[in-house]
Amino acid sequence: MIVNISSRGARVLAHRYWQPREQLVLTELIGDFHVDAEVVYCQRVEHNQCAVGLKFATAVDAEWPGVGSSGTWPRLTI
């Protein structure tokens, strides 16, 4: 789940711990959107969840695919 997002990075909730400097790909569940990212930090926020700070390899357009008029974030996976 996306907590916060910008053209340069995001804070997302994950169900596993990620090591700083790990490389990953953030993808949209529906569609063909993806962006390479690097883990900046990972903090446990609950027993089975971590807040992960991501830095995108390249800046992305602030208009995220799948964002509707309601302003909801697209469903992304890492």
mmCIF file of the N, C-alpha and C atoms, coordinates in Angstrom:
data_MODEL
# 
_entry.id   MODEL 
# 
loop_
_atom_site.group_PDB 
_atom_site.id 
_atom_site.type_symbol 
_atom_site.label_atom_id 
_atom_site.label_alt_id 
_atom_site.label_comp_id 
_atom_site.label_asym_id 
_atom_site.label_entity_id 
_atom_site.label_seq_id 
_atom_site.pdbx_PDB_ins_code 
_atom_site.Cartn_x 
_atom_site.Cartn_y 
_atom_site.Cartn_z 
_atom_site.occupancy 
_atom_site.B_iso_or_equiv 
_atom_site.pdbx_formal_charge 
_atom_site.auth_seq_id 
_atom_site.auth_comp_id 
_atom_site.auth_asym_id 
_atom_site.auth_atom_id 
_atom_site.pdbx_PDB_model_num 
ATOM 1   N N  . MET A 1 1  ? 0.846   -1.174 0.000   1.00 0.00 ? 1  MET A N  1 
ATOM 2   C CA . MET A 1 1  ? 0.000   0.000  0.000   1.00 0.00 ? 1  MET A CA 1 
ATOM 3   C C  . MET A 1 1  ? 0.893   1.241  0.000   1.00 0.00 ? 1  MET A C  1 
ATOM 4   N N  . ILE A 1 2  ? 0.529   2.216  -0.805  1.00 0.00 ? 2  ILE A N  1 
ATOM 5   C CA . ILE A 1 2  ? 1.285   3.461  -0.875  1.00 0.00 ? 2  ILE A CA 1 
ATOM 6   C C  . ILE A 1 2  ? 0.850   4.386  0.245   1.00 0.00 ? 2  ILE A C  1 
ATOM 7   N N  . VAL A 1 3  ? 1.814   4.891  1.003   1.00 0.00 ? 3  VAL A N  1 
ATOM 8   C CA . VAL A 1 3  ? 1.534   5.849  2.063   1.00 0.00 ? 3  VAL A CA 1 
ATOM 9   C C  . VAL A 1 3  ? 1.749   7.265  1.542   1.00 0.00 ? 3  VAL A C  1 
ATOM 10  N N  . ASN A 1 4  ? 2.832   7.440  0.780   1.00 0.00 ? 4  ASN A N  1 
ATOM 11  C CA . ASN A 1 4  ? 3.198   8.747  0.253   1.00 0.00 ? 4  ASN A CA 1 
ATOM 12  C C  . ASN A 1 4  ? 3.986   8.511  -1.025  1.00 0.00 ? 4  ASN A C  1 
ATOM 13  N N  . ILE A 1 5  ? 3.811   9.392  -2.018  1.00 0.00 ? 5  ILE A N  1 
ATOM 14  C CA . ILE A 1 5  ? 4.523   9.194  -3.276  1.00 0.00 ? 5  ILE A CA 1 
ATOM 15  C C  . ILE A 1 5  ? 4.833   10.532 -3.914  1.00 0.00 ? 5  ILE A C  1 
ATOM 16  N N  . SER A 1 6  ? 5.963   10.597 -4.598  1.00 0.00 ? 6  SER A N  1 
ATOM 17  C CA . SER A 1 6  ? 6.343   11.794 -5.345  1.00 0.00 ? 6  SER A CA 1 
ATOM 18  C C  . SER A 1 6  ? 7.022   11.343 -6.627  1.00 0.00 ? 6  SER A C  1 
ATOM 19  N N  . SER A 1 7  ? 7.502   12.272 -7.406  1.00 0.00 ? 7  SER A N  1 
ATOM 20  C CA . SER A 1 7  ? 8.164   11.906 -8.654  1.00 0.00 ? 7  SER A CA 1 
ATOM 21  C C  . SER A 1 7  ? 9.519   11.248 -8.405  1.00 0.00 ? 7  SER A C  1 
ATOM 22  N N  . ARG A 1 8  ? 10.082  11.407 -7.205  1.00 0.00 ? 8  ARG A N  1 
ATOM 23  C CA . ARG A 1 8  ? 11.415  10.876 -6.893  1.00 0.00 ? 8  ARG A CA 1 
ATOM 24  C C  . ARG A 1 8  ? 11.419  9.640  -6.002  1.00 0.00 ? 8  ARG A C  1 
ATOM 25  N N  . GLY A 1 9  ? 10.288  9.339  -5.345  1.00 0.00 ? 9  GLY A N  1 
ATOM 26  C CA . GLY A 1 9  ? 10.282  8.195  -4.443  1.00 0.00 ? 9  GLY A CA 1 
ATOM 27  C C  . GLY A 1 9  ? 8.938   7.981  -3.793  1.00 0.00 ? 9  GLY A C  1 
ATOM 28  N N  . ALA A 1 10 ? 8.906   7.019  -2.882  1.00 0.00 ? 10 ALA A N  1 
ATOM 29  C CA . ALA A 1 10 ? 7.645   6.668  -2.228  1.00 0.00 ? 10 ALA A CA 1 
ATOM 30  C C  . ALA A 1 10 ? 7.911   6.050  -0.869  1.00 0.00 ? 10 ALA A C  1 
ATOM 31  N N  . ARG A 1 11 ? 6.891   6.092  -0.035  1.00 0.00 ? 11 ARG A N  1 
ATOM 32  C CA . ARG A 1 11 ? 6.867   5.335  1.224   1.00 0.00 ? 11 ARG A CA 1 
ATOM 33  C C  . ARG A 1 11 ? 5.710   4.365  1.067   1.00 0.00 ? 11 ARG A C  1 
ATOM 34  N N  . VAL A 1 12 ? 6.022   3.083  1.188   1.00 0.00 ? 12 VAL A N  1 
ATOM 35  C CA . VAL A 1 12 ? 5.015   2.052  1.005   1.00 0.00 ? 12 VAL A CA 1 
ATOM 36  C C  . VAL A 1 12 ? 5.024   1.114  2.203   1.00 0.00 ? 12 VAL A C  1 
ATOM 37  N N  . LEU A 1 13 ? 3.920   0.409  2.404   1.00 0.00 ? 13 LEU A N  1 
ATOM 38  C CA . LEU A 1 13 ? 3.852   -0.616 3.435   1.00 0.00 ? 13 LEU A CA 1 
ATOM 39  C C  . LEU A 1 13 ? 4.079   -1.968 2.778   1.00 0.00 ? 13 LEU A C  1 
ATOM 40  N N  . ALA A 1 14 ? 4.899   -2.792 3.407   1.00 0.00 ? 14 ALA A N  1 
ATOM 41  C CA . ALA A 1 14 ? 5.220   -4.116 2.878   1.00 0.00 ? 14 ALA A CA 1 
ATOM 42  C C  . ALA A 1 14 ? 5.075   -5.152 3.981   1.00 0.00 ? 14 ALA A C  1 
ATOM 43  N N  . HIS A 1 15 ? 4.942   -6.403 3.575   1.00 0.00 ? 15 HIS A N  1 
ATOM 44  C CA . HIS A 1 15 ? 4.800   -7.494 4.542   1.00 0.00 ? 15 HIS A CA 1 
ATOM 45  C C  . HIS A 1 15 ? 6.108   -8.216 4.807   1.00 0.00 ? 15 HIS A C  1 
ATOM 46  N N  . ARG A 1 16 ? 7.214   -7.666 4.312   1.00 0.00 ? 16 ARG A N  1 
ATOM 47  C CA . ARG A 1 16 ? 8.518   -8.252 4.617   1.00 0.00 ? 16 ARG A CA 1 
ATOM 48  C C  . ARG A 1 16 ? 9.508   -7.130 4.863   1.00 0.00 ? 16 ARG A C  1 
ATOM 49  N N  . TYR A 1 17 ? 10.617  -7.474 5.492   1.00 0.00 ? 17 TYR A N  1 
ATOM 50  C CA . TYR A 1 17 ? 11.667  -6.505 5.762   1.00 0.00 ? 17 TYR A CA 1 
ATOM 51  C C  . TYR A 1 17 ? 12.574  -6.408 4.541   1.00 0.00 ? 17 TYR A C  1 
ATOM 52  N N  . TRP A 1 18 ? 12.899  -5.188 4.114   1.00 0.00 ? 18 TRP A N  1 
ATOM 53  C CA . TRP A 1 18 ? 13.807  -4.934 3.004   1.00 0.00 ? 18 TRP A CA 1 
ATOM 54  C C  . TRP A 1 18 ? 15.062  -4.268 3.550   1.00 0.00 ? 18 TRP A C  1 
ATOM 55  N N  . GLN A 1 19 ? 16.214  -4.687 3.053   1.00 0.00 ? 19 GLN A N  1 
ATOM 56  C CA . GLN A 1 19 ? 17.488  -4.114 3.464   1.00 0.00 ? 19 GLN A CA 1 
ATOM 57  C C  . GLN A 1 19 ? 17.748  -2.808 2.707   1.00 0.00 ? 19 GLN A C  1 
ATOM 58  N N  . PRO A 1 20 ? 18.290  -1.786 3.389   1.00 0.00 ? 20 PRO A N  1 
ATOM 59  C CA . PRO A 1 20 ? 18.703  -0.578 2.669   1.00 0.00 ? 20 PRO A CA 1 
ATOM 60  C C  . PRO A 1 20 ? 19.656  -0.937 1.526   1.00 0.00 ? 20 PRO A C  1 
ATOM 61  N N  . ARG A 1 21 ? 19.515  -0.236 0.424   1.00 0.00 ? 21 ARG A N  1 
ATOM 62  C CA . ARG A 1 21 ? 20.278  -0.396 -0.822  1.00 0.00 ? 21 ARG A CA 1 
ATOM 63  C C  . ARG A 1 21 ? 19.827  -1.584 -1.662  1.00 0.00 ? 21 ARG A C  1 
ATOM 64  N N  . GLU A 1 22 ? 18.816  -2.363 -1.193  1.00 0.00 ? 22 GLU A N  1 
ATOM 65  C CA . GLU A 1 22 ? 18.273  -3.415 -2.056  1.00 0.00 ? 22 GLU A CA 1 
ATOM 66  C C  . GLU A 1 22 ? 17.596  -2.757 -3.246  1.00 0.00 ? 22 GLU A C  1 
ATOM 67  N N  . GLN A 1 23 ? 17.718  -3.396 -4.403  1.00 0.00 ? 23 GLN A N  1 
ATOM 68  C CA . GLN A 1 23 ? 17.096  -2.903 -5.622  1.00 0.00 ? 23 GLN A CA 1 
ATOM 69  C C  . GLN A 1 23 ? 15.804  -3.676 -5.849  1.00 0.00 ? 23 GLN A C  1 
ATOM 70  N N  . LEU A 1 24 ? 14.775  -2.979 -6.321  1.00 0.00 ? 24 LEU A N  1 
ATOM 71  C CA . LEU A 1 24 ? 13.507  -3.641 -6.596  1.00 0.00 ? 24 LEU A CA 1 
ATOM 72  C C  . LEU A 1 24 ? 12.784  -2.921 -7.718  1.00 0.00 ? 24 LEU A C  1 
ATOM 73  N N  . VAL A 1 25 ? 11.689  -3.517 -8.161  1.00 0.00 ? 25 VAL A N  1 
ATOM 74  C CA . VAL A 1 25 ? 10.847  -2.908 -9.188  1.00 0.00 ? 25 VAL A CA 1 
ATOM 75  C C  . VAL A 1 25 ? 9.463   -2.743 -8.596  1.00 0.00 ? 25 VAL A C  1 
ATOM 76  N N  . LEU A 1 26 ? 8.958   -1.523 -8.646  1.00 0.00 ? 26 LEU A N  1 
ATOM 77  C CA . LEU A 1 26 ? 7.608   -1.207 -8.187  1.00 0.00 ? 26 LEU A CA 1 
ATOM 78  C C  . LEU A 1 26 ? 6.706   -1.301 -9.404  1.00 0.00 ? 26 LEU A C  1 
ATOM 79  N N  . THR A 1 27 ? 5.666   -2.137 -9.344  1.00 0.00 ? 27 THR A N  1 
ATOM 80  C CA . THR A 1 27 ? 4.793   -2.342 -10.497 1.00 0.00 ? 27 THR A CA 1 
ATOM 81  C C  . THR A 1 27 ? 3.333   -2.162 -10.120 1.00 0.00 ? 27 THR A C  1 
ATOM 82  N N  . GLU A 1 28 ? 2.551   -1.760 -11.097 1.00 0.00 ? 28 GLU A N  1 
ATOM 83  C CA . GLU A 1 28 ? 1.109   -1.633 -10.915 1.00 0.00 ? 28 GLU A CA 1 
ATOM 84  C C  . GLU A 1 28 ? 0.490   -3.010 -11.126 1.00 0.00 ? 28 GLU A C  1 
ATOM 85  N N  . LEU A 1 29 ? -0.482  -3.380 -10.286 1.00 0.00 ? 29 LEU A N  1 
ATOM 86  C CA . LEU A 1 29 ? -1.099  -4.701 -10.395 1.00 0.00 ? 29 LEU A CA 1 
ATOM 87  C C  . LEU A 1 29 ? -1.874  -4.860 -11.697 1.00 0.00 ? 29 LEU A C  1 
ATOM 88  N N  . ILE A 1 30 ? -2.480  -3.788 -12.176 1.00 0.00 ? 30 ILE A N  1 
ATOM 89  C CA . ILE A 1 30 ? -3.206  -3.830 -13.443 1.00 0.00 ? 30 ILE A CA 1 
ATOM 90  C C  . ILE A 1 30 ? -2.543  -2.822 -14.357 1.00 0.00 ? 30 ILE A C  1 
ATOM 91  N N  . GLY A 1 31 ? -2.064  -3.277 -15.497 1.00 0.00 ? 31 GLY A N  1 
ATOM 92  C CA . GLY A 1 31 ? -1.375  -2.384 -16.417 1.00 0.00 ? 31 GLY A CA 1 
ATOM 93  C C  . GLY A 1 31 ? 0.084   -2.754 -16.531 1.00 0.00 ? 31 GLY A C  1 
ATOM 94  N N  . ASP A 1 32 ? 0.816   -1.932 -17.277 1.00 0.00 ? 32 ASP A N  1 
ATOM 95  C CA . ASP A 1 32 ? 2.214   -2.274 -17.546 1.00 0.00 ? 32 ASP A CA 1 
ATOM 96  C C  . ASP A 1 32 ? 3.189   -1.278 -16.941 1.00 0.00 ? 32 ASP A C  1 
ATOM 97  N N  . PHE A 1 33 ? 2.759   -0.509 -15.948 1.00 0.00 ? 33 PHE A N  1 
ATOM 98  C CA . PHE A 1 33 ? 3.627   0.478  -15.313 1.00 0.00 ? 33 PHE A CA 1 
ATOM 99  C C  . PHE A 1 33 ? 4.642   -0.206 -14.401 1.00 0.00 ? 33 PHE A C  1 
ATOM 100 N N  . HIS A 1 34 ? 5.892   0.255  -14.441 1.00 0.00 ? 34 HIS A N  1 
ATOM 101 C CA . HIS A 1 34 ? 6.901   -0.201 -13.488 1.00 0.00 ? 34 HIS A CA 1 
ATOM 102 C C  . HIS A 1 34 ? 7.997   0.848  -13.377 1.00 0.00 ? 34 HIS A C  1 
ATOM 103 N N  . VAL A 1 35 ? 8.648   0.876  -12.216 1.00 0.00 ? 35 VAL A N  1 
ATOM 104 C CA . VAL A 1 35 ? 9.764   1.797  -11.993 1.00 0.00 ? 35 VAL A CA 1 
ATOM 105 C C  . VAL A 1 35 ? 10.799  1.102  -11.106 1.00 0.00 ? 35 VAL A C  1 
ATOM 106 N N  . ASP A 1 36 ? 12.071  1.217  -11.490 1.00 0.00 ? 36 ASP A N  1 
ATOM 107 C CA . ASP A 1 36 ? 13.152  0.681  -10.671 1.00 0.00 ? 36 ASP A CA 1 
ATOM 108 C C  . ASP A 1 36 ? 13.355  1.579  -9.461  1.00 0.00 ? 36 ASP A C  1 
ATOM 109 N N  . ALA A 1 37 ? 13.603  0.968  -8.312  1.00 0.00 ? 37 ALA A N  1 
ATOM 110 C CA . ALA A 1 37 ? 13.750  1.736  -7.075  1.00 0.00 ? 37 ALA A CA 1 
ATOM 111 C C  . ALA A 1 37 ? 14.815  1.101  -6.186  1.00 0.00 ? 37 ALA A C  1 
ATOM 112 N N  . GLU A 1 38 ? 15.313  1.909  -5.256  1.00 0.00 ? 38 GLU A N  1 
ATOM 113 C CA . GLU A 1 38 ? 16.278  1.452  -4.264  1.00 0.00 ? 38 GLU A CA 1 
ATOM 114 C C  . GLU A 1 38 ? 15.695  1.707  -2.880  1.00 0.00 ? 38 GLU A C  1 
ATOM 115 N N  . VAL A 1 39 ? 15.854  0.736  -1.981  1.00 0.00 ? 39 VAL A N  1 
ATOM 116 C CA . VAL A 1 39 ? 15.376  0.888  -0.607  1.00 0.00 ? 39 VAL A CA 1 
ATOM 117 C C  . VAL A 1 39 ? 16.306  1.847  0.130   1.00 0.00 ? 39 VAL A C  1 
ATOM 118 N N  . VAL A 1 40 ? 15.724  2.894  0.710   1.00 0.00 ? 40 VAL A N  1 
ATOM 119 C CA . VAL A 1 40 ? 16.483  3.856  1.503   1.00 0.00 ? 40 VAL A CA 1 
ATOM 120 C C  . VAL A 1 40 ? 16.425  3.468  2.980   1.00 0.00 ? 40 VAL A C  1 
ATOM 121 N N  . TYR A 1 41 ? 15.248  3.061  3.438   1.00 0.00 ? 41 TYR A N  1 
ATOM 122 C CA . TYR A 1 41 ? 15.082  2.618  4.824   1.00 0.00 ? 41 TYR A CA 1 
ATOM 123 C C  . TYR A 1 41 ? 13.932  1.629  4.899   1.00 0.00 ? 41 TYR A C  1 
ATOM 124 N N  . CYS A 1 42 ? 13.901  0.875  5.989   1.00 0.00 ? 42 CYS A N  1 
ATOM 125 C CA . CYS A 1 42 ? 12.797  -0.038 6.257   1.00 0.00 ? 42 CYS A CA 1 
ATOM 126 C C  . CYS A 1 42 ? 12.576  -0.046 7.767   1.00 0.00 ? 42 CYS A C  1 
ATOM 127 N N  . GLN A 1 43 ? 11.371  0.338  8.179   1.00 0.00 ? 43 GLN A N  1 
ATOM 128 C CA . GLN A 1 43 ? 11.041  0.413  9.608   1.00 0.00 ? 43 GLN A CA 1 
ATOM 129 C C  . GLN A 1 43 ? 9.840   -0.468 9.904   1.00 0.00 ? 43 GLN A C  1 
ATOM 130 N N  . ARG A 1 44 ? 9.939   -1.280 10.931  1.00 0.00 ? 44 ARG A N  1 
ATOM 131 C CA . ARG A 1 44 ? 8.767   -2.066 11.343  1.00 0.00 ? 44 ARG A CA 1 
ATOM 132 C C  . ARG A 1 44 ? 7.742   -1.110 11.956  1.00 0.00 ? 44 ARG A C  1 
ATOM 133 N N  . VAL A 1 45 ? 6.508   -1.204 11.481  1.00 0.00 ? 45 VAL A N  1 
ATOM 134 C CA . VAL A 1 45 ? 5.447   -0.361 12.032  1.00 0.00 ? 45 VAL A CA 1 
ATOM 135 C C  . VAL A 1 45 ? 4.411   -1.194 12.781  1.00 0.00 ? 45 VAL A C  1 
ATOM 136 N N  . GLU A 1 46 ? 4.316   -2.451 12.460  1.00 0.00 ? 46 GLU A N  1 
ATOM 137 C CA . GLU A 1 46 ? 3.459   -3.394 13.166  1.00 0.00 ? 46 GLU A CA 1 
ATOM 138 C C  . GLU A 1 46 ? 4.162   -4.744 13.118  1.00 0.00 ? 46 GLU A C  1 
ATOM 139 N N  . HIS A 1 47 ? 3.582   -5.715 13.794  1.00 0.00 ? 47 HIS A N  1 
ATOM 140 C CA . HIS A 1 47 ? 4.205   -7.041 13.851  1.00 0.00 ? 47 HIS A CA 1 
ATOM 141 C C  . HIS A 1 47 ? 4.497   -7.602 12.461  1.00 0.00 ? 47 HIS A C  1 
ATOM 142 N N  . ASN A 1 48 ? 3.576   -7.437 11.524  1.00 0.00 ? 48 ASN A N  1 
ATOM 143 C CA . ASN A 1 48 ? 3.743   -8.040 10.201  1.00 0.00 ? 48 ASN A CA 1 
ATOM 144 C C  . ASN A 1 48 ? 3.826   -7.010 9.071   1.00 0.00 ? 48 ASN A C  1 
ATOM 145 N N  . GLN A 1 49 ? 4.169   -5.762 9.383   1.00 0.00 ? 49 GLN A N  1 
ATOM 146 C CA . GLN A 1 49 ? 4.276   -4.733 8.354   1.00 0.00 ? 49 GLN A CA 1 
ATOM 147 C C  . GLN A 1 49 ? 5.505   -3.869 8.564   1.00 0.00 ? 49 GLN A C  1 
ATOM 148 N N  . CYS A 1 50 ? 6.070   -3.434 7.434   1.00 0.00 ? 50 CYS A N  1 
ATOM 149 C CA . CYS A 1 50 ? 7.203   -2.516 7.446   1.00 0.00 ? 50 CYS A CA 1 
ATOM 150 C C  . CYS A 1 50 ? 6.887   -1.327 6.552   1.00 0.00 ? 50 CYS A C  1 
ATOM 151 N N  . ALA A 1 51 ? 7.333   -0.152 6.979   1.00 0.00 ? 51 ALA A N  1 
ATOM 152 C CA . ALA A 1 51 ? 7.269   1.035  6.126   1.00 0.00 ? 51 ALA A CA 1 
ATOM 153 C C  . ALA A 1 51 ? 8.601   1.093  5.381   1.00 0.00 ? 51 ALA A C  1 
ATOM 154 N N  . VAL A 1 52 ? 8.527   1.143  4.059   1.00 0.00 ? 52 VAL A N  1 
ATOM 155 C CA . VAL A 1 52 ? 9.727   1.112  3.225   1.00 0.00 ? 52 VAL A CA 1 
ATOM 156 C C  . VAL A 1 52 ? 9.837   2.428  2.462   1.00 0.00 ? 52 VAL A C  1 
ATOM 157 N N  . GLY A 1 53 ? 10.984  3.093  2.621   1.00 0.00 ? 53 GLY A N  1 
ATOM 158 C CA . GLY A 1 53 ? 11.265  4.314  1.877   1.00 0.00 ? 53 GLY A CA 1 
ATOM 159 C C  . GLY A 1 53 ? 12.005  3.954  0.604   1.00 0.00 ? 53 GLY A C  1 
ATOM 160 N N  . LEU A 1 54 ? 11.469  4.370  -0.537  1.00 0.00 ? 54 LEU A N  1 
ATOM 161 C CA . LEU A 1 54 ? 12.045  4.031  -1.831  1.00 0.00 ? 54 LEU A CA 1 
ATOM 162 C C  . LEU A 1 54 ? 12.512  5.275  -2.563  1.00 0.00 ? 54 LEU A C  1 
ATOM 163 N N  . LYS A 1 55 ? 13.640  5.172  -3.238  1.00 0.00 ? 55 LYS A N  1 
ATOM 164 C CA . LYS A 1 55 ? 14.139  6.225  -4.116  1.00 0.00 ? 55 LYS A CA 1 
ATOM 165 C C  . LYS A 1 55 ? 14.100  5.669  -5.530  1.00 0.00 ? 55 LYS A C  1 
ATOM 166 N N  . PHE A 1 56 ? 13.373  6.359  -6.428  1.00 0.00 ? 56 PHE A N  1 
ATOM 167 C CA . PHE A 1 56 ? 13.259  5.892  -7.801  1.00 0.00 ? 56 PHE A CA 1 
ATOM 168 C C  . PHE A 1 56 ? 14.558  6.136  -8.561  1.00 0.00 ? 56 PHE A C  1 
ATOM 169 N N  . ALA A 1 57 ? 14.907  5.218  -9.465  1.00 0.00 ? 57 ALA A N  1 
ATOM 170 C CA . ALA A 1 57 ? 16.121  5.340  -10.268 1.00 0.00 ? 57 ALA A CA 1 
ATOM 171 C C  . ALA A 1 57 ? 16.036  6.551  -11.199 1.00 0.00 ? 57 ALA A C  1 
ATOM 172 N N  . THR A 1 58 ? 14.840  6.839  -11.690 1.00 0.00 ? 58 THR A N  1 
ATOM 173 C CA . THR A 1 58 ? 14.596  8.020  -12.522 1.00 0.00 ? 58 THR A CA 1 
ATOM 174 C C  . THR A 1 58 ? 13.306  8.667  -12.049 1.00 0.00 ? 58 THR A C  1 
ATOM 175 N N  . ALA A 1 59 ? 13.220  9.969  -12.204 1.00 0.00 ? 59 ALA A N  1 
ATOM 176 C CA . ALA A 1 59 ? 11.996  10.678 -11.818 1.00 0.00 ? 59 ALA A CA 1 
ATOM 177 C C  . ALA A 1 59 ? 10.848  10.197 -12.691 1.00 0.00 ? 59 ALA A C  1 
ATOM 178 N N  . VAL A 1 60 ? 9.672   10.079 -12.091 1.00 0.00 ? 60 VAL A N  1 
ATOM 179 C CA . VAL A 1 60 ? 8.485   9.650  -12.829 1.00 0.00 ? 60 VAL A CA 1 
ATOM 180 C C  . VAL A 1 60 ? 7.450   10.752 -12.816 1.00 0.00 ? 60 VAL A C  1 
ATOM 181 N N  . ASP A 1 61 ? 6.562   10.708 -13.781 1.00 0.00 ? 61 ASP A N  1 
ATOM 182 C CA . ASP A 1 61 ? 5.497   11.687 -13.893 1.00 0.00 ? 61 ASP A CA 1 
ATOM 183 C C  . ASP A 1 61 ? 4.636   11.658 -12.632 1.00 0.00 ? 61 ASP A C  1 
ATOM 184 N N  . ALA A 1 62 ? 4.277   12.817 -12.129 1.00 0.00 ? 62 ALA A N  1 
ATOM 185 C CA . ALA A 1 62 ? 3.458   12.895 -10.911 1.00 0.00 ? 62 ALA A CA 1 
ATOM 186 C C  . ALA A 1 62 ? 2.051   12.351 -11.125 1.00 0.00 ? 62 ALA A C  1 
ATOM 187 N N  . GLU A 1 63 ? 1.601   12.256 -12.371 1.00 0.00 ? 63 GLU A N  1 
ATOM 188 C CA . GLU A 1 63 ? 0.290   11.673 -12.667 1.00 0.00 ? 63 GLU A CA 1 
ATOM 189 C C  . GLU A 1 63 ? 0.453   10.165 -12.755 1.00 0.00 ? 63 GLU A C  1 
ATOM 190 N N  . TRP A 1 64 ? 0.186   9.478  -11.648 1.00 0.00 ? 64 TRP A N  1 
ATOM 191 C CA . TRP A 1 64 ? 0.382   8.040  -11.608 1.00 0.00 ? 64 TRP A CA 1 
ATOM 192 C C  . TRP A 1 64 ? -0.699  7.319  -12.373 1.00 0.00 ? 64 TRP A C  1 
ATOM 193 N N  . PRO A 1 65 ? -0.346  6.254  -13.093 1.00 0.00 ? 65 PRO A N  1 
ATOM 194 C CA . PRO A 1 65 ? -1.356  5.481  -13.815 1.00 0.00 ? 65 PRO A CA 1 
ATOM 195 C C  . PRO A 1 65 ? -2.364  4.902  -12.838 1.00 0.00 ? 65 PRO A C  1 
ATOM 196 N N  . GLY A 1 66 ? -3.625  4.917  -13.218 1.00 0.00 ? 66 GLY A N  1 
ATOM 197 C CA . GLY A 1 66 ? -4.657  4.321  -12.385 1.00 0.00 ? 66 GLY A CA 1 
ATOM 198 C C  . GLY A 1 66 ? -5.222  5.225  -11.313 1.00 0.00 ? 66 GLY A C  1 
ATOM 199 N N  . VAL A 1 67 ? -4.680  6.445  -11.153 1.00 0.00 ? 67 VAL A N  1 
ATOM 200 C CA . VAL A 1 67 ? -5.224  7.346  -10.139 1.00 0.00 ? 67 VAL A CA 1 
ATOM 201 C C  . VAL A 1 67 ? -6.524  7.917  -10.681 1.00 0.00 ? 67 VAL A C  1 
ATOM 202 N N  . GLY A 1 68 ? -7.608  7.644  -9.999  1.00 0.00 ? 68 GLY A N  1 
ATOM 203 C CA . GLY A 1 68 ? -8.911  8.087  -10.458 1.00 0.00 ? 68 GLY A CA 1 
ATOM 204 C C  . GLY A 1 68 ? -9.267  9.470  -9.950  1.00 0.00 ? 68 GLY A C  1 
ATOM 205 N N  . SER A 1 69 ? -10.430 9.923  -10.323 1.00 0.00 ? 69 SER A N  1 
ATOM 206 C CA . SER A 1 69 ? -10.885 11.245 -9.901  1.00 0.00 ? 69 SER A CA 1 
ATOM 207 C C  . SER A 1 69 ? -11.076 11.317 -8.391  1.00 0.00 ? 69 SER A C  1 
ATOM 208 N N  . SER A 1 70 ? -11.206 10.166 -7.743  1.00 0.00 ? 70 SER A N  1 
ATOM 209 C CA . SER A 1 70 ? -11.352 10.159 -6.290  1.00 0.00 ? 70 SER A CA 1 
ATOM 210 C C  . SER A 1 70 ? -10.022 10.413 -5.597  1.00 0.00 ? 70 SER A C  1 
ATOM 211 N N  . GLY A 1 71 ? -8.926  10.403 -6.364  1.00 0.00 ? 71 GLY A N  1 
ATOM 212 C CA . GLY A 1 71 ? -7.617  10.647 -5.790  1.00 0.00 ? 71 GLY A CA 1 
ATOM 213 C C  . GLY A 1 71 ? -6.996  9.443  -5.112  1.00 0.00 ? 71 GLY A C  1 
ATOM 214 N N  . THR A 1 72 ? -7.549  8.269  -5.347  1.00 0.00 ? 72 THR A N  1 
ATOM 215 C CA . THR A 1 72 ? -6.989  7.067  -4.727  1.00 0.00 ? 72 THR A CA 1 
ATOM 216 C C  . THR A 1 72 ? -5.729  6.630  -5.455  1.00 0.00 ? 72 THR A C  1 
ATOM 217 N N  . TRP A 1 73 ? -4.800  6.047  -4.714  1.00 0.00 ? 73 TRP A N  1 
ATOM 218 C CA . TRP A 1 73 ? -3.539  5.564  -5.281  1.00 0.00 ? 73 TRP A CA 1 
ATOM 219 C C  . TRP A 1 73 ? -3.789  4.268  -6.037  1.00 0.00 ? 73 TRP A C  1 
ATOM 220 N N  . PRO A 1 74 ? -2.985  4.008  -7.072  1.00 0.00 ? 74 PRO A N  1 
ATOM 221 C CA . PRO A 1 74 ? -3.086  2.707  -7.733  1.00 0.00 ? 74 PRO A CA 1 
ATOM 222 C C  . PRO A 1 74 ? -2.561  1.615  -6.815  1.00 0.00 ? 74 PRO A C  1 
ATOM 223 N N  . ARG A 1 75 ? -2.991  0.373  -7.047  1.00 0.00 ? 75 ARG A N  1 
ATOM 224 C CA . ARG A 1 75 ? -2.462  -0.761 -6.271  1.00 0.00 ? 75 ARG A CA 1 
ATOM 225 C C  . ARG A 1 75 ? -1.133  -1.168 -6.884  1.00 0.00 ? 75 ARG A C  1 
ATOM 226 N N  . LEU A 1 76 ? -0.080  -1.045 -6.107  1.00 0.00 ? 76 LEU A N  1 
ATOM 227 C CA . LEU A 1 76 ? 1.258   -1.387 -6.584  1.00 0.00 ? 76 LEU A CA 1 
ATOM 228 C C  . LEU A 1 76 ? 1.820   -2.535 -5.770  1.00 0.00 ? 76 LEU A C  1 
ATOM 229 N N  . THR A 1 77 ? 2.760   -3.233 -6.352  1.00 0.00 ? 77 THR A N  1 
ATOM 230 C CA . THR A 1 77 ? 3.415   -4.328 -5.654  1.00 0.00 ? 77 THR A CA 1 
ATOM 231 C C  . THR A 1 77 ? 4.926   -4.184 -5.813  1.00 0.00 ? 77 THR A C  1 
ATOM 232 N N  . ILE A 1 78 ? 5.661   -4.682 -4.797  1.00 0.00 ? 78 ILE A N  1 
ATOM 233 C CA . ILE A 1 78 ? 7.113   -4.675 -4.869  1.00 0.00 ? 78 ILE A CA 1 
ATOM 234 C C  . ILE A 1 78 ? 7.626   -6.082 -4.768  1.00 0.00 ? 78 ILE A C  1 
# 
